[in-house]
């Protein structure tokens, strides 16, 4: 559990940096770079969300409502990624789209910190006490 927790936190930090890089590219009017960085960010984010699924299954055994709320977030993120990928392909993606997505993801990260990751910490402590 501890490795999973640490990996999740490291991934959140990397995703946050990737969001900042995309936003900076838009601010600097490097649209092609911003689009490329978005694709990289979205691939990383998809992989991260998929990697969290087994942890959500485990969380559901003790807190089904929280696990389902986080799953709902994940479903929404996948839909947003698909929508924004279409905007990249159409050449219509703008910085505001990425800012809005970043804001939603930041709220999700905070929720995971107080839900999923807190649960992972306590599960890890319980396992090491056995």
Secondary structure, DSSP 8 states (H G I E B T S, - for coil): -HHHHHHHHHHHHHHHHHHHHHHHHHHTT-HHHHHHHHHHHHHHHHHHHHHHHHHHHHHHTT-HHHHHHHHHHHHHHHHHHHHHHHHHHHT---HHHHHHHHHHHHHHHHHHHHTHHHHHHHHHHHHHH-
